[in-house]
Every structure is written in structure tokens, then in C-alpha cells.
Amino acid sequence: MRIHARDQDRPVGASSGNQRFHWLIVLILAALCSACGGGGGNSVIPPTVRSTDHYASPSGTSTADGSIGSPWDLQTALNQPSTVLAGDTIWLRAGTYGNGLSVFTSALNGTVAQPVVVRQYADERAIINGGISVQGSYTWYWGFEVTNLAIANRNIPDSGSTNPFPNGFDIYAPGSKFINLIVHDTAQAFGFWVAAPDAEINGCLIYNNGWQGPDRGHGHGIYTQNQTGTKTIADNIILQGFALGIQAYGTGATYVQNYVFSGNTIAHAGTLTTGGHHDYNLLVTGGQRPQNITLTNNYTYHKPSDNEGTSALDWIDPGVSQNLVAQNNYWIGGQPALQINNWNTATFTGNAIYSFAGTLLAAGHLFPSTYTWSGNKYYGNGVFSLNSQLFQSFASWQTASQLDTNTTFQAGRPTGIWSFVRPNKYETGRANVTIYNWDLASSVAIDPSSVLANGDKYLVRNAQDYFNTPVLSGTYTGGSLQIPMTNLTAAQPTGISPTRVQSSGPEFGTFILLKQ
């Protein structure tokens, strides 16, 4: 039995006893479905038995009552007026909130069973012009846009990493979730901190964040630390910025522990800096040594012919990190394509690794007797590094490392087309699409049947230029969709930037499929 929360996809008026009764029935049916082994749909219903709707608007006031006809201003809504209870939804009406320097503070508190939801009103565009400091707990922030419309110049003369304008989100709230948001042209899209255990960033589109200092580029897509509970970073698309895509890092007193990274697409980190130089797409290191890190089905990309950039699962510095699982990830482009060091136990299987002219894998301080490390695929020139010593063939790497049995190596560039459709966890009919188009075809066929049913109207947006005209739209009649890979455009940063964004097509593309 399959239950879809289609009612949650559209706002309704203030809830009634019938609405509460509806949610009670849904919960009972869901429990029965679970008991009988039935599968769930792609949407996740907030696990609540009550829901009253409230509203905020750019023209709202602190003296309003929060109804659709008398909405609050945003800060008043985020202060949790006495009428906002756990399980309620605050709908953000269309328009721009803030002046670019505005940092709104959320003090909203829900519960595990009844989160408060802050969500963009259906078919409208709510824009936070500044950022949000997220305090409170157990609140879901869903579907709206956070940006900075006031930036005149991304070249900042002051040295160091002091933010010249607000971060999109700074998160200190346990159990909070950030769902299908669009966060771009902020100082740093997400600061995801230790004070927010058991929190999640899922399905967000993140691009063009950061600034150019006189020393280097600053401002990451996601900067994160964690100690207790589990942080989940899943199914996000993180595109070019001034610094790293995801940085899970801290100095010696901080913690980088208990993470799940799954289904993320991360491309061209750092390429907005002077000279367009690539940075880390993903970095996990530092602090009290990484522990309990799981990475599955992530898709990274640096333009291979640039032979720059990397990703790293710990640096080759003193110390031992604990418990790595890295399965079915794509580490594409860079020099080296991937660094991996220091793990006491590791499962490293099903990964694809390609460097055009550089080192494929730079590894060190390994413990092969405790590893499951096989079934990977390497592409490129066959150069590996182990404890800073180069090995010029795949066979010599296998002998020296005692790893990578049942693994293949293919000299040169990959061939064919690799395409991935990732249904959204929270919205039925939505998916991320990632394509490695090694054949440089003008269009690529994808199978959307896990997301669309016959008769569904749909559109496909280019994640590099999301607010431009969709690259494809229509009514689904079964079979495949042909995704165009040529003539793709890219949204340029707000304000003066040292480097323009270049489209990654036709070799690589990432898209968002939406049912209408």
C-alpha cells in the first residue's frame, strides 16, 4: 500500500477539526502499512497529528494575527508567537524579506513527533535577502530561496575570513531540517554546527556562494562540524563557489564525527576565484579526528582537462581516524582525484575514480588488514600515490597497498554515459538528475519512471541556471526523457566577480525534475 501526502504539497486555509482528523487517519494508515510491510511513497509527511496554518509576508506586521489575511512579518513569525505550536506550518508568501544585511533569528521549537514547518507558499517565490540564524529545535525549513541581492562587488579588500555579508544559514538547532531550499550568492550557504545534532540538509540547490579576498577565495557551500547524534547531508546539488563545496573540518578542539553524506552532486568548487582555480569538492578532516563517516552514491566533478581540484577523506597528518564507509561514489577530475588517509577501518567499494593527467588516488597511513577495499573502477593514466611514493601502474599500486582486488583499471578517458535519477525524499514527483556524458552526446536519455507516472505534467530545470527557462517540459507518456546537454547556460554571481561561470555541458550536467 502506498500513501502520498499530496495535501501537503499545497497550502490550505486555517485547519479545522476535519484536517486534524485527516492527519490522524493518515498516521493510522501509515502504521498499518508499516506493519504489513507496505512500501512508502517518495514524500515524507511531517509526523504530526495536528497542523494549524500561519502566514508571513514582506508586508506583514508584528501586530497581525498570522492569518492569511493578516500575516506577520518574518521576524515575528520566527519568534514563535504563542499561537504557533509544535506541528504547525508557517507559510511564506511571495516577495523579498530583508535588505541584504538582514539576519533573521529563528527561535522556533517543535518536537521530534511534531516539527514546526516554515515553507514557501505553493506557486510563489519567497526570497530571504540576507540570512537566518537558526536557534530553537525540531523545525523544518522548506522550499524557499535565500540569497543576497545587495552585493555590489565580490572582491573584498580585507584579508582573512571575516564575512563581508551574511551567511545563508547558521544552524544551531537540534533536529532541524533544511529541505529543497535554493541558497545562492551568500557569504557561506550553510554553517552546520555542533549545536545541531541529528539535523539534516536535504535536496537543496547551492551555488555562487562566497567572496574573493586578497589571500584566497572564502565561503563554502556547507561548512560543518558534529560530535553527537548524526548529521545527514543528502541529495543536495552544490555548484561553483569561491571555496569548498562541503568542508567537514575543524581545528584540534572541534569534532568531525557521525556523518552520512548520500546522493550529493558537487561540482567545480572554488572556480569563482581569481584564475578560476578548483578547490576541494569535499573535505573531511581535522578536529578530534574524523569518526563514523559514511559516504554513498555521491557524484563529484572537476572538469578533468583542467587537472585541478580534489576531494579528501582525511589528510595525511598524524593521527588515526575511525570507521569510514565509502561506497558507489564518483570521484571525477582533479589532481589527485581523491585523497584518503589514516583510517583504522574502511569499506571502500564500488567507487569510480578518474583523473585526466594527474594522480588517481593519493593514500597514506592505511591499515589494509582491517579494510574491505575492492570492486572499484579507475580511469586515467594509472598513477597512484602511497605514503607520498608514486606508483606508475595499477598493478604496482595493488602490490604496494595490498588493496583493490576485483577492481578494474581503464587507461584514458571513460566512455559511454552515466546517468543517475535520485527521487526526492520529501516531495513526490521531484528528483535530481546527474549526467556524466563521456560521449559528448547532444542529448541524453534518462528513465524518470521512478518519479513520474503516465499523464504527469513535468518540467526539467538546469541546476546551473535554475531560474531560466526549463530545458524540457511536457506530459509524460512513458519511456525515457531526452535531456539536452548542449547550449546550456549558467547563472552568473550577483555583483562584480573575478571569474564568470562556465557551463559544464556537454560533458557534465545536473538537473532538477519537477512534476507540475
C-alpha positions in Angstrom: 0.0 0.0 0.0 1.4 3.4 -1.0 0.4 6.6 0.8 1.2 10.0 -0.7 0.8 13.3 1.2 -0.4 15.3 -1.8 -2.3 17.6 0.5 1.0 18.8 2.0 2.2 20.0 -1.4 -0.3 22.8 -1.4 -1.3 25.3 1.3 -4.8 25.4 2.7 -6.6 27.7 5.0 -6.6 27.6 8.8 -7.0 24.0 9.9 -10.2 22.6 11.2 -11.2 19.6 13.2 -11.6 17.7 9.9 -8.0 18.5 9.0 -6.7 17.1 12.3 -8.9 14.1 11.8 -7.4 13.7 8.3 -3.9 13.6 9.8 -4.9 11.1 12.4 -6.3 8.8 9.8 -3.1 9.2 7.8 -1.0 8.2 10.8 -3.1 5.2 11.5 -2.9 4.0 7.8 0.8 4.6 7.8 1.2 2.5 10.9 -0.9 -0.3 9.3 1.1 0.0 6.1 4.4 -0.4 8.1 3.0 -3.4 10.0 2.1 -5.2 6.8 5.4 -4.4 5.1 4.0 -2.0 2.5 6.3 0.4 0.7 6.2 4.2 1.2 6.0 6.9 -1.4 8.7 9.5 -2.2 7.2 12.1 0.1 7.8 12.3 3.8 4.8 13.5 5.9 5.8 15.5 9.0 4.9 13.0 11.8 2.2 15.2 13.4 -1.4 14.7 14.4 -2.2 18.5 14.3 -1.4 21.3 12.0 -2.6 24.9 12.0 -1.5 27.2 9.2 0.0 30.6 9.8 1.4 33.2 7.4 4.2 35.6 7.0 4.6 38.3 4.3 7.1 41.0 3.3 4.3 43.4 4.1 3.3 41.7 7.3 3.4 43.3 10.7 4.3 42.4 14.3 0.7 43.3 15.4 -1.0 41.0 12.9 -2.6 37.7 13.9 -0.7 35.5 11.5 -3.7 34.5 9.4 -3.7 34.5 5.6 -5.4 37.9 5.6 -3.3 39.4 8.4 0.2 37.9 8.0 3.1 38.5 10.4 6.5 40.0 9.3 9.1 37.3 9.1 11.0 38.0 12.4 7.7 38.0 14.3 6.8 34.6 12.8 10.2 33.2 13.6 9.9 34.4 17.2 7.2 31.7 17.6 4.1 33.7 18.7 2.0 31.9 21.3 -0.4 30.7 18.7 2.4 28.7 16.8 2.5 25.3 18.4 4.5 22.2 17.6 3.2 20.6 14.4 2.1 23.9 12.8 3.1 25.3 9.5 4.2 28.9 8.8 3.7 29.7 5.1 6.0 32.4 3.5 4.1 34.5 0.9 5.8 35.8 -2.2 8.2 38.7 -2.1 11.6 39.7 -0.6 12.3 39.7 3.1 15.3 41.8 4.3 17.7 44.2 2.8 20.8 42.1 2.2 22.3 42.8 5.6 19.3 41.3 7.4 20.0 38.3 9.6 16.7 36.9 10.9 16.9 34.7 14.1 14.6 31.7 14.3 13.6 30.6 17.8 11.0 28.1 16.6 10.6 24.9 18.6 8.8 21.8 17.6 9.2 18.2 18.7 10.5 15.1 17.0 6.9 13.9 16.5 5.6 17.4 15.7 8.1 19.7 13.9 7.2 23.2 13.1 7.4 23.7 9.3 8.4 27.0 7.6 7.6 26.7 4.0 7.2 28.7 0.8 3.6 29.1 -0.2 2.8 27.0 -3.3 3.5 28.5 -6.7 5.0 31.6 -5.2 8.6 32.8 -4.7 9.7 33.8 -1.3 13.2 35.3 -1.1 15.2 35.9 2.1 17.6 38.7 1.2 20.2 38.1 3.9 20.4 35.1 6.1 18.9 33.1 9.0 20.5 32.2 12.3 18.7 29.0 13.3 18.2 28.5 17.0 15.3 26.6 18.6 14.8 22.9 17.7 12.9 20.5 15.5 11.9 22.9 12.8 11.8 22.2 9.0 12.7 25.0 6.6 11.4 24.1 3.2 11.4 25.2 -0.4 12.2 28.9 -0.2 15.2 30.9 -1.5 18.0 32.6 0.5 20.3 34.9 -1.3 21.8 38.4 -1.2 20.5 40.9 -3.7 22.6 43.8 -2.4 26.2 42.6 -3.2 27.9 45.1 -5.5 31.4 43.6 -5.5 32.6 40.1 -4.6 36.2 41.3 -4.5 36.8 42.2 -0.8 40.0 44.1 0.1 40.2 42.8 3.8 42.3 39.7 4.5 41.1 36.8 6.4 37.7 35.1 6.6 35.5 37.7 8.3 32.2 37.6 6.4 31.5 40.8 4.4 27.8 39.9 4.2 25.5 37.3 5.9 25.7 33.5 5.6 22.6 31.9 4.2 22.0 29.7 7.3 24.0 29.4 10.6 22.5 26.3 12.2 22.5 25.7 16.0 19.2 23.9 16.3 18.9 20.1 17.2 16.7 18.0 14.9 16.3 20.8 12.3 15.8 20.0 8.6 16.6 22.1 5.5 14.6 20.8 2.6 14.7 21.7 -1.1 15.9 25.2 -0.5 17.8 27.4 -3.0 20.8 29.1 -1.4 23.0 31.2 -3.6 25.1 34.3 -3.6 25.5 34.4 0.2 28.8 34.6 2.1 28.5 30.9 3.0 25.4 28.9 2.2 25.3 26.8 5.4 27.2 26.8 8.7 26.1 23.5 10.1 27.4 23.4 13.7 28.0 21.0 16.6 25.0 22.5 18.5 22.7 21.0 15.8 22.9 17.2 16.3 20.5 14.9 14.4 19.9 17.6 11.8 19.6 17.3 8.0 20.3 19.2 4.8 18.4 17.5 2.0 17.6 18.3 -1.6 19.0 21.9 -1.6 20.4 23.7 -4.6 23.6 25.6 -3.5 25.7 27.8 -5.9 27.7 31.0 -6.4 28.4 31.5 -2.7 31.5 33.2 -1.2 33.8 36.1 -2.0 37.4 36.8 -3.2 39.8 38.1 -0.5 43.3 39.3 -1.2 44.6 35.9 0.1 42.2 33.4 -1.5 38.6 32.6 -2.0 36.3 32.3 1.1 32.9 30.9 1.8 31.9 27.3 1.4 28.7 25.6 0.2 28.5 23.8 3.6 30.9 24.2 6.5 30.1 21.6 9.2 31.2 20.1 12.5 29.5 17.5 14.6 30.0 15.4 17.7 26.9 13.6 19.0 23.9 12.3 17.1 24.1 12.0 13.3 24.2 14.8 10.7 22.8 13.9 7.3 23.8 15.8 4.1 21.9 14.2 1.3 20.8 14.8 -2.3 22.0 18.3 -2.5 23.4 19.9 -5.6 26.4 22.1 -4.8 27.9 24.0 -7.6 30.7 26.5 -8.2 31.6 29.0 -5.4 34.7 30.8 -4.1 35.9 28.0 -1.7 35.0 24.4 -0.9 31.8 22.5 -1.8 31.5 20.7 1.6 34.0 21.2 4.3 33.7 19.0 7.4 36.6 20.3 9.3 37.8 21.9 12.5 40.9 22.7 14.5 42.1 20.4 17.2 39.3 21.2 19.7 36.4 20.6 17.4 34.7 17.4 16.2 34.0 15.8 12.8 32.1 12.8 13.8 28.9 10.8 12.9 28.0 11.9 9.3 26.0 10.5 6.5 26.8 12.0 3.0 24.5 10.5 0.4 23.4 11.3 -3.1 25.1 14.7 -3.3 26.2 16.2 -6.6 29.3 18.5 -6.0 31.0 20.3 -8.9 33.6 22.9 -9.7 34.2 24.1 -6.1 36.4 27.2 -6.0 36.1 28.2 -9.6 34.7 31.7 -9.0 38.1 32.7 -7.5 40.7 34.7 -9.4 42.0 32.5 -12.1 39.1 30.1 -11.8 41.1 27.5 -9.8 39.4 24.4 -8.5 39.2 23.7 -4.8 38.0 20.7 -2.7 34.6 19.5 -3.7 34.5 17.6 -0.4 36.9 17.7 2.5 36.6 15.6 5.7 39.4 16.1 8.2 40.8 17.8 11.2 39.3 18.3 14.7 39.5 15.4 17.1 40.0 13.1 14.1 37.0 12.1 11.9 34.9 9.2 13.2 32.0 7.3 11.7 31.9 8.8 8.3 29.6 7.2 5.6 29.5 8.3 2.0 27.3 6.6 -0.5 26.3 7.5 -4.1 27.8 10.9 -4.2 28.8 12.5 -7.6 31.7 14.9 -7.8 33.1 16.6 -10.8 36.0 18.9 -11.7 36.5 19.4 -15.4 39.0 16.7 -16.0 41.1 18.6 -18.6 41.7 21.4 -16.0 43.6 18.9 -14.0 42.9 20.8 -10.8 40.9 20.3 -7.6 40.4 17.3 -5.4 38.3 15.7 -2.7 39.8 14.3 0.6 38.8 11.8 3.2 41.3 13.0 5.8 44.7 14.5 5.2 48.0 12.7 5.6 48.8 14.2 9.0 49.4 12.5 12.3 46.5 10.7 14.0 44.1 7.9 13.3 40.6 8.3 12.0 37.9 5.8 12.7 35.3 4.0 10.7 34.9 5.0 7.1 32.4 3.7 4.7 32.7 5.0 1.1 30.6 3.1 -1.5 29.4 3.8 -5.0 30.8 7.3 -5.2 32.1 9.1 -8.3 35.4 11.0 -7.8 35.8 12.6 -11.2 38.5 15.0 -12.2 41.2 16.8 -10.1 44.8 16.3 -9.2 44.6 13.9 -7.3 41.0 12.8 -7.9 40.8 11.6 -4.3 42.9 11.7 -1.2 42.3 9.1 1.6 44.4 8.7 4.7 44.6 7.4 8.3 41.5 5.2 8.6 41.7 2.4 11.1 38.8 0.6 9.4 37.4 1.3 6.0 34.9 -0.1 3.5 35.8 1.3 0.1 33.8 -0.4 -2.7 32.1 0.4 -5.9 33.7 3.8 -6.4 34.7 5.3 -9.7 37.8 7.4 -9.9 39.2 9.4 -12.8 42.0 11.9 -13.2 42.8 13.2 -16.7 46.5 13.6 -16.3 47.2 13.5 -12.6 47.3 11.1 -9.7 44.2 9.0 -9.4 44.4 8.2 -5.7 46.8 9.7 -3.1 46.7 7.5 0.0 48.6 7.0 3.2 48.8 5.7 6.8 46.4 2.8 5.8 45.6 -0.4 7.7 44.8 -2.8 4.8 44.2 -5.9 7.1 41.1 -4.2 8.5 39.7 -3.0 5.2 37.1 -4.2 2.7 38.5 -2.4 -0.4 37.6 -3.9 -3.8 35.3 -3.6 -6.7 36.3 -0.1 -7.7 36.9 1.3 -11.2 39.8 3.6 -12.1 40.2 5.6 -15.3 43.2 7.7 -16.4 46.9 7.3 -16.6 47.4 4.7 -13.8 49.4 6.8 -11.4 48.8 6.2 -7.7 50.5 7.6 -4.5 51.0 5.7 -1.3 52.7 7.4 1.6 54.0 10.0 -0.8 55.6 7.5 -3.1 54.4 7.4 -6.7 53.4 4.1 -8.4 53.2 4.3 -12.1 50.9 1.4 -12.8 47.7 0.0 -11.3 49.4 -3.4 -10.7 52.2 -1.8 -8.7 49.6 0.1 -6.6 47.8 -3.2 -5.9 51.0 -4.9 -4.8 52.2 -2.0 -2.6 48.8 -1.3 -1.0 47.5 -4.8 -0.6 44.2 -3.4 -1.8 41.8 -3.3 -4.7 41.3 -6.9 -5.5 38.5 -7.5 -8.1 39.0 -3.9 -9.2 39.3 -2.7 -12.8 41.6 0.0 -14.4 40.9 1.5 -17.8 43.6 3.6 -19.4 42.4 7.0 -20.6 39.0 8.7 -20.5 35.8 6.9 -19.6 33.4 6.1 -22.4 29.6 5.9 -22.6 27.0 7.8 -20.5 26.5 7.6 -16.8 23.1 9.0 -15.6 21.5 9.0 -12.2 18.0 9.9 -11.2 17.5 10.4 -7.4 13.9 10.7 -6.3 13.4 13.4 -3.7 12.7 12.2 -0.1 10.3 14.9 0.8 8.3 15.8 -2.4 6.7 13.2 -4.7 7.4 14.0 -8.3 10.7 15.7 -7.8 14.2 14.3 -8.5 17.8 15.3 -9.0 19.4 14.2 -12.3 23.1 13.9 -12.7 24.8 13.0 -16.0 28.4 12.3 -17.0 28.2 12.5 -20.8 31.6 11.0 -21.8 30.4 10.6 -25.4 29.5 14.3 -25.6 26.1 13.5 -27.0 23.9 16.5 -27.7 21.1 14.9 -25.5 21.0 12.0 -23.1 18.1 9.7 -22.3 17.1 9.2 -18.7 14.4 7.0 -17.1 12.0 9.1 -15.0 9.6 6.2 -14.2 10.6 6.2 -10.5 9.3 9.8 -10.3 6.6 10.3 -12.9 3.5 8.3 -13.8 1.9 8.4 -17.2 -0.1 11.6 -17.7 2.0 13.6 -15.3 3.0 17.1 -16.5 6.6 17.8 -15.8 9.5 20.2 -16.4 13.3 19.9 -16.1 15.4 22.8 -14.9 19.1 23.1 -15.4 20.6 23.4 -11.9 23.4 25.7 -13.1 20.7 28.2 -14.2 17.6 27.2 -12.3 15.5 30.3 -12.8 16.0 30.4 -16.5 13.5 28.7 -18.9 13.2 25.0 -18.3 15.3 22.9 -20.7 12.5 20.4 -21.1 8.8 20.2 -20.3 5.7 18.2 -21.4 3.4 15.4 -20.3 5.0 12.0 -19.5 3.8 9.2 -21.7 6.2 6.5 -20.5 9.7 5.6 -21.7 12.7 7.9 -21.5 13.2 11.7 -21.5 15.8 13.3 -23.7 17.8 15.8 -21.6 19.7 18.4 -23.7 23.4 18.7 -23.0 24.4 21.4 -25.4 23.6 25.2 -25.3 23.2 25.1 -21.5 23.6 28.3 -19.7 24.9 29.2 -16.2 23.7 31.9 -13.7 26.4 34.5 -13.0 27.2 35.7 -9.5 25.5 38.7 -8.1 27.9 41.7 -8.0 31.3 42.0 -9.6 33.2 38.7 -9.6 36.7 37.9 -10.7 35.6 34.9 -12.8 32.5 34.1 -14.8 30.7 30.8 -14.5 31.2 28.5 -17.4 28.6 25.9 -18.2 29.7 22.3 -17.5 27.9 20.9 -20.6 28.0 18.9 -22.6 30.4 16.6 -20.6 28.6 17.0 -17.3 25.2 18.3 -16.3 22.9 18.3 -13.3 19.2 19.0 -13.4 16.0 19.1 -11.2 13.0 17.2 -12.5 9.7 18.6 -11.2 6.1 17.3 -11.6 3.7 20.1 -12.2 
